[in-house]
Amino acid sequence: MTNSRKALIVAVALTGIVASGSTAAAQSGDWRLYYEPNNARWGERVQLTFEDYSRGYGRSGQVSFGVAPSVLQGVTTSQLANGEGPVRFRLVRDAGTFNFEGQLHRGRGNGSFTFTADPRFVREMAKRGYSAPSAEEQFELAMHDVGYALADELRAQGYTRPSMGDLVTMGHHGVQFDYVRGMGSLGYRFHDTDQLVELRDHGVTPAFVTGLASAGYRNLSADKLLEMRDHGVTPDYIATMSTAGYTRLTSDELVDLRDHGITPSYINGLAALGYGKLPPDDVRELRDHGVTPEYIRALAKVGFSGLSAEQLLNARDHGVTADFAEDFRRMGYTQMTLREVIRLRDHGVSVEFAERARDRIKGRVSIEDLIEMRDRGDRY
């Protein structure tokens, strides 16, 4: 036998060992499902949970995700919704097949599963330039629906080919075919997949991007998308601000307002009290100084209504509360101005001090006299 012939036989044998290494053992575990006929986000949906699925690798795990009922082979929607009794069905993925056995209980189910890796997966991925996955990697790729479509989409968009470990990571983080294609169609294509994983982890989805675009915020960088999402500047937030009269704000202004606690409820609360047209800087200053709708309403109940933003800030910064003003009103000081209340607070004139001064003098004491007494250090 020639040396070249021997080398060929050895190569074929090694190839067979590598290919069979990821399919030799079937994986198993437990499953649960919950049928949702009217999921608020997805419509009809089956929430499928895998439990204790890594016994063969010395650890346990749990993963839960939603699938359309149509992808579960061997069980009907009617069975999922109303079935009672034993059931068998399959979930077929590029990397392999999950076979389920168990019981259905009118929209709920549980049982055990086995996974059998598809040997074609190794060959097909090799054609795309990928090394053979380990048995655990192939199991994880099947579970998270990472297959040929995703690999082909990454190549079509010009990504550097990820490793099998990178593909598993993408699956764990929900970076699947639909996500990659959706982001790519919006112009977000990157050199490697790490940035896709980061965007997905932070909740930057195609729906989020299109929502911002509809609100007038287009062609944003990936970093700006991350910043807006992390700071809670969502399309709904922008719409609420617009309804309240805050239109044409830059993305930086929106982030700044959101960081200062300017929430939709805060904006609506101010608007309901007649403060719906304030400049953004004034709104931010009010929020920073603790001028809340509750604070404004409390002051109005004790006679201080229709205050300007400047007056509200002045009162709050000097520690004027509704309780403080109401205590003096009960003593008969019903015609106090806000300026007088602030002066009482600044000079440390408490209602207890005013009561003792009144009892000592046996009569009403003016606000100016109370302040003068307190400044002199009189003790009552």
C-alpha positions as CSV (number, residue, x, y, z in Angstrom):
1,M,0.0,0.0,0.0
2,T,1.4,3.4,-0.9
3,N,2.1,6.1,1.6
4,S,-0.5,8.3,0.0
5,R,-3.1,5.6,0.2
6,K,-2.4,5.0,3.9
7,A,-2.7,8.8,4.6
8,L,-6.1,8.9,2.9
9,I,-7.4,6.0,5.0
10,V,-6.2,7.6,8.2
11,A,-7.8,10.9,7.2
12,V,-11.1,9.3,6.5
13,A,-11.0,7.4,9.8
14,L,-10.2,10.6,11.7
15,T,-13.0,12.4,9.9
16,G,-15.4,9.7,11.0
17,I,-14.3,10.0,14.6
18,V,-14.7,13.7,14.6
19,A,-18.1,13.6,13.0
20,S,-19.4,10.9,15.3
21,G,-18.0,12.5,18.4
22,S,-20.8,15.1,18.5
23,T,-23.6,12.6,17.9
24,A,-22.5,9.5,19.9
25,A,-24.6,10.2,23.0
26,A,-28.3,11.3,23.2
27,Q,-28.9,14.1,25.7
28,S,-32.0,13.9,28.0
29,G,-33.8,15.9,30.6
30,D,-37.2,17.1,31.7
31,W,-39.6,19.5,30.1
32,R,-42.6,21.7,30.9
33,L,-44.9,23.7,28.7
34,Y,-47.5,26.3,29.0
35,Y,-49.9,27.1,26.1
36,E,-50.7,30.8,25.6
37,P,-53.5,31.3,23.1
38,N,-53.3,35.1,23.3
39,N,-49.8,36.2,24.3
40,A,-49.8,40.0,24.5
41,R,-46.6,40.3,22.4
42,W,-46.5,37.2,20.2
43,G,-50.1,36.1,19.8
44,E,-50.5,32.3,20.0
45,R,-47.5,30.8,21.7
46,V,-46.1,27.8,23.6
47,Q,-43.7,28.5,26.4
48,L,-41.3,25.6,26.5
49,T,-39.0,24.9,29.4
50,F,-36.1,22.5,29.5
51,E,-34.9,21.4,32.9
52,D,-32.0,19.3,34.2
53,Y,-30.8,18.9,30.7
54,S,-27.0,18.5,31.2
55,R,-26.7,15.5,33.5
56,G,-24.3,13.8,31.1
57,Y,-21.9,16.8,31.5
58,G,-21.9,17.0,35.2
59,R,-24.3,19.9,35.7
60,S,-28.0,20.9,35.5
61,G,-29.6,23.7,33.6
62,Q,-32.9,25.3,32.8
63,V,-33.8,27.2,29.7
64,S,-37.2,28.6,28.7
65,F,-38.4,30.2,25.4
66,G,-41.5,30.6,23.3
67,V,-42.2,28.8,20.0
68,A,-45.1,28.8,17.6
69,P,-47.4,25.7,18.1
70,S,-46.9,24.8,14.5
71,V,-43.2,23.9,15.0
72,L,-44.1,21.2,17.5
73,Q,-44.6,18.0,15.3
74,G,-47.0,15.4,16.5
75,V,-49.3,17.6,18.7
76,T,-52.2,19.8,17.6
77,T,-53.2,23.2,18.9
78,S,-56.5,21.6,20.1
79,Q,-54.4,19.1,22.1
80,L,-52.3,21.8,23.6
81,A,-55.3,23.8,24.6
82,N,-57.6,21.1,25.9
83,G,-55.8,17.8,25.9
84,E,-55.7,15.5,28.9
85,G,-53.4,12.5,29.0
86,P,-50.2,11.2,27.4
87,V,-48.5,13.0,24.5
88,R,-45.5,12.6,22.2
89,F,-44.2,15.3,19.9
90,R,-40.9,16.5,18.4
91,L,-39.0,19.7,17.9
92,V,-36.7,19.5,14.8
93,R,-33.8,21.8,14.5
94,D,-30.8,21.9,12.1
95,A,-28.5,20.6,14.8
96,G,-30.8,17.8,15.9
97,T,-34.2,16.7,17.2
98,F,-35.8,16.8,20.6
99,N,-38.3,14.0,21.3
100,F,-40.8,14.7,24.1
101,E,-42.9,12.3,26.1
102,G,-45.2,13.2,28.9
103,Q,-48.6,14.4,29.9
104,L,-50.8,17.3,28.9
105,H,-53.2,19.0,31.3
106,R,-55.4,21.5,29.5
107,G,-52.8,24.0,28.4
108,R,-50.0,22.7,30.5
109,G,-47.7,19.8,30.2
110,N,-44.6,18.1,31.5
111,G,-42.5,15.0,31.0
112,S,-39.0,14.0,29.7
113,F,-37.1,14.5,26.5
114,T,-34.2,13.1,24.6
115,F,-32.1,14.8,22.1
116,T,-30.5,13.2,19.1
117,A,-27.9,15.2,17.2
118,D,-28.2,15.2,13.4
119,P,-24.9,14.0,11.8
120,R,-25.6,16.1,8.8
121,F,-25.2,19.2,10.8
122,V,-21.4,18.6,11.2
123,R,-21.0,18.2,7.5
124,E,-23.1,21.1,6.5
125,M,-21.4,23.5,8.9
126,A,-18.0,22.2,7.7
127,K,-19.0,23.3,4.2
128,R,-19.5,26.7,5.6
129,G,-16.0,26.7,7.1
130,Y,-16.9,25.7,10.7
131,S,-15.1,23.2,12.8
132,A,-17.0,20.2,14.3
133,P,-19.0,21.2,17.4
134,S,-18.7,19.2,20.6
135,A,-21.7,17.1,21.7
136,E,-22.7,19.8,24.2
137,E,-22.3,22.6,21.7
138,Q,-24.5,20.8,19.2
139,F,-27.1,20.3,21.8
140,E,-27.0,24.0,22.8
141,L,-27.1,25.1,19.2
142,A,-30.2,23.0,18.6
143,M,-31.9,24.2,21.8
144,H,-31.4,27.9,20.8
145,D,-32.2,27.3,17.1
146,V,-28.8,28.3,15.8
147,G,-28.4,26.7,12.4
148,Y,-27.7,27.1,8.7
149,A,-29.9,30.2,8.2
150,L,-27.9,32.2,10.9
151,A,-24.5,31.0,9.6
152,D,-25.5,32.0,6.0
153,E,-26.9,35.4,7.1
154,L,-23.7,36.2,9.0
155,R,-21.7,35.4,5.9
156,A,-24.0,37.4,3.6
157,Q,-23.6,40.4,5.9
158,G,-19.8,40.2,5.8
159,Y,-19.2,39.2,9.4
160,T,-16.0,37.5,10.4
161,R,-16.9,33.8,10.8
162,P,-17.5,33.2,14.5
163,S,-16.3,30.0,16.3
164,M,-18.7,27.3,17.4
165,G,-18.4,28.7,20.9
166,D,-19.4,32.2,19.6
167,L,-22.5,30.7,17.9
168,V,-23.5,29.1,21.2
169,T,-23.0,32.4,23.0
170,M,-25.2,34.1,20.4
171,G,-27.9,31.5,20.9
172,H,-27.8,32.0,24.7
173,H,-28.3,35.7,24.2
174,G,-31.1,35.5,21.7
175,V,-29.0,36.6,18.7
176,Q,-30.7,34.3,16.2
177,F,-31.4,34.6,12.5
178,D,-34.4,36.9,12.7
179,Y,-32.5,39.3,15.0
180,V,-29.4,39.4,12.8
181,R,-31.4,39.9,9.6
182,G,-33.6,42.5,11.2
183,M,-30.7,44.6,12.5
184,G,-28.9,44.1,9.2
185,S,-31.9,45.4,7.2
186,L,-31.8,48.6,9.3
187,G,-28.1,49.1,8.5
188,Y,-26.6,47.7,11.6
189,R,-23.8,45.3,10.4
190,F,-20.6,44.9,12.3
191,H,-17.2,43.3,11.9
192,D,-17.8,40.6,14.5
193,T,-20.7,39.3,16.5
194,D,-19.7,40.7,19.9
195,Q,-21.5,44.0,19.2
196,L,-24.7,42.1,18.2
197,V,-24.6,40.2,21.5
198,E,-24.1,43.5,23.4
199,L,-27.0,45.2,21.6
200,R,-29.3,42.3,22.2
201,D,-28.4,42.0,25.9
202,H,-29.3,45.6,26.4
203,G,-32.7,45.3,24.6
204,V,-31.8,47.0,21.4
205,T,-34.1,45.2,19.0
206,P,-35.2,45.9,15.4
207,A,-38.6,47.0,16.9
208,F,-36.8,49.5,19.2
209,V,-34.8,50.9,16.3
210,T,-37.8,51.3,14.1
211,G,-39.7,52.8,16.9
212,L,-37.1,55.5,17.4
213,A,-37.0,56.1,13.6
214,S,-40.7,56.6,13.6
215,A,-40.3,59.2,16.3
216,G,-37.7,61.1,14.2
217,Y,-34.5,59.6,15.6
218,R,-32.9,57.9,12.6
219,N,-29.4,56.7,11.6
220,L,-28.2,56.6,15.2
221,S,-24.9,54.9,16.0
222,A,-24.8,51.6,17.9
223,D,-23.4,53.4,20.9
224,K,-26.2,56.0,20.9
225,L,-28.8,53.2,20.6
226,L,-27.2,51.5,23.7
227,E,-27.2,54.8,25.6
228,M,-30.8,55.6,24.9
229,R,-32.0,52.0,25.7
230,D,-29.9,51.9,28.9
231,H,-31.3,55.2,30.1
232,G,-34.9,54.3,29.4
233,V,-35.4,56.6,26.4
234,T,-37.9,54.4,24.5
235,P,-40.4,55.3,21.7
236,D,-43.1,55.4,24.4
237,Y,-41.1,57.8,26.5
238,I,-40.5,60.0,23.5
239,A,-44.2,59.9,22.5
240,T,-45.2,61.0,26.1
241,M,-42.8,63.8,26.0
242,S,-44.1,64.9,22.7
243,T,-47.7,64.8,23.9
244,A,-46.7,67.0,26.8
245,G,-45.2,69.6,24.3
246,Y,-41.6,68.6,24.4
247,T,-40.9,68.0,20.8
248,R,-37.7,68.3,18.7
249,L,-35.5,67.4,21.6
250,T,-32.1,65.9,20.7
251,S,-31.3,62.4,21.8
252,D,-28.8,63.9,24.3
253,E,-31.6,66.1,25.8
254,L,-33.9,63.1,26.1
255,V,-31.2,61.1,27.9
256,D,-30.5,64.0,30.2
257,L,-34.1,64.5,31.1
258,R,-34.6,60.7,31.7
259,D,-31.5,60.6,33.9
260,H,-32.9,63.3,36.1
261,G,-36.1,61.3,36.7
262,I,-38.3,63.1,34.2
263,T,-40.7,60.3,33.7
264,P,-44.0,60.3,31.8
265,S,-45.9,60.2,35.1
266,Y,-43.9,63.2,36.3
267,I,-44.6,65.2,33.1
268,N,-48.3,64.3,33.2
269,G,-48.5,65.2,36.9
270,L,-47.1,68.7,36.2
271,A,-49.3,69.2,33.2
272,A,-52.4,68.3,35.2
273,L,-51.5,71.1,37.6
274,G,-50.9,73.7,34.9
275,Y,-47.2,73.2,34.4
276,G,-47.2,71.6,31.0
277,K,-45.4,74.2,29.0
278,L,-42.2,74.7,31.0
279,P,-38.9,74.7,29.2
280,P,-37.0,71.4,29.6
281,D,-34.3,73.1,31.8
282,D,-37.0,74.3,34.2
283,V,-38.6,70.8,34.4
284,R,-35.2,69.2,35.2
285,E,-34.5,71.8,37.9
286,L,-37.8,71.3,39.5
287,R,-37.3,67.5,39.6
288,D,-33.7,67.8,40.9
289,H,-34.9,70.0,43.8
290,G,-37.7,67.6,44.7
291,V,-40.6,69.7,43.5
292,T,-43.1,66.9,42.8
293,P,-46.8,67.1,41.8
294,E,-47.6,65.9,45.3
295,Y,-45.6,68.8,46.8
296,I,-47.4,71.3,44.5
297,R,-50.8,70.0,45.4
298,A,-50.0,70.0,49.2
299,L,-49.0,73.7,49.0
300,A,-52.1,74.5,47.0
301,K,-54.3,73.0,49.8
302,V,-52.9,75.4,52.4
303,G,-53.4,78.5,50.2
304,F,-50.4,78.6,48.0
305,S,-51.6,77.9,44.5
306,G,-50.7,79.2,41.1
307,L,-47.0,79.5,42.1
308,S,-44.4,80.0,39.4
309,A,-41.6,77.5,38.9
310,E,-39.2,79.9,40.6
311,Q,-41.5,80.3,43.6
312,L,-41.8,76.5,43.9
313,L,-38.1,76.1,43.8
314,N,-37.5,78.8,46.3
315,A,-40.0,77.3,48.7
316,R,-38.6,73.8,48.4
317,D,-35.0,74.9,48.7
318,H,-35.8,76.7,52.0
319,G,-37.5,73.6,53.4
320,V,-41.1,75.0,53.3
321,T,-43.6,72.2,53.6
322,A,-47.4,72.2,53.6
323,D,-47.4,71.0,57.2
324,F,-45.2,73.9,58.3
325,A,-47.5,76.4,56.6
326,E,-50.7,74.7,57.9
327,D,-49.5,74.7,61.5
328,F,-49.2,78.5,61.4
329,R,-52.5,78.8,59.7
330,R,-54.1,77.0,62.6
331,M,-52.6,79.6,64.9
332,G,-54.5,82.3,63.0
333,Y,-51.8,83.3,60.5
334,T,-54.2,82.8,57.5
335,Q,-53.0,85.7,55.4
336,M,-49.3,84.8,55.2
337,T,-47.5,85.3,52.0
338,L,-45.1,82.6,50.7
339,R,-42.2,85.0,51.3
340,E,-43.3,85.3,55.0
341,V,-43.4,81.5,55.4
342,I,-39.9,81.2,53.9
343,R,-38.6,83.9,56.3
344,L,-40.1,82.0,59.3
345,R,-38.4,78.8,58.1
346,D,-35.1,80.5,57.4
347,H,-35.0,82.1,60.9
348,G,-35.9,78.9,62.7
349,V,-39.3,80.1,63.9
350,S,-41.2,76.9,64.7
351,V,-44.8,76.7,65.5
352,E,-43.9,75.6,69.1
353,F,-41.8,78.8,69.4
354,A,-44.7,80.9,68.2
355,E,-47.1,79.3,70.6
356,R,-44.8,79.9,73.6
357,A,-44.3,83.6,72.5
358,R,-48.0,84.1,72.2
359,D,-48.7,82.5,75.6
360,R,-46.0,84.7,77.2
361,I,-47.2,87.9,75.7
362,K,-50.8,87.0,76.1
363,G,-51.8,88.1,72.6
364,R,-51.1,87.8,68.9
365,V,-47.5,88.3,67.8
366,S,-46.8,89.5,64.3
367,I,-44.6,87.5,62.0
368,E,-41.9,90.2,62.1
369,D,-41.9,90.2,65.9
370,L,-41.6,86.4,65.9
371,I,-38.6,86.6,63.6
372,E,-37.0,89.4,65.7
373,M,-37.5,87.4,69.0
374,R,-36.0,84.3,67.4
375,D,-33.0,86.3,66.1
376,R,-32.4,87.8,69.6
377,G,-32.3,84.3,71.0
378,D,-35.4,84.8,73.2
379,R,-36.5,81.6,74.9
380,Y,-40.1,80.9,75.4
